[in-house]
Amino acid sequence: MSDGVFRNNYPGGGATLGSAITRAFAVGEHLATSLAPTCPPLPANAGAAIPAVPQAG
């Protein structure tokens, strides 16, 4: 049997967001380090500023 962190309680909306964000960050870090040797180098202008999107109105 497997119980979640909150077992039979419903803590309310958004209570699990912190855990999800932390795990997603860890997965992203792992992927970045494990895939880095296989990715081509970035172009010289990769850090250039992205042009601003004009605002309506």
Protein Blocks (a to p, Z undefined) as FASTA:
>chain_A
ZZdfklmacebghklmmmmmmmmmmmmmmmmmmmmmmpccddfklmpccdddddeZZ
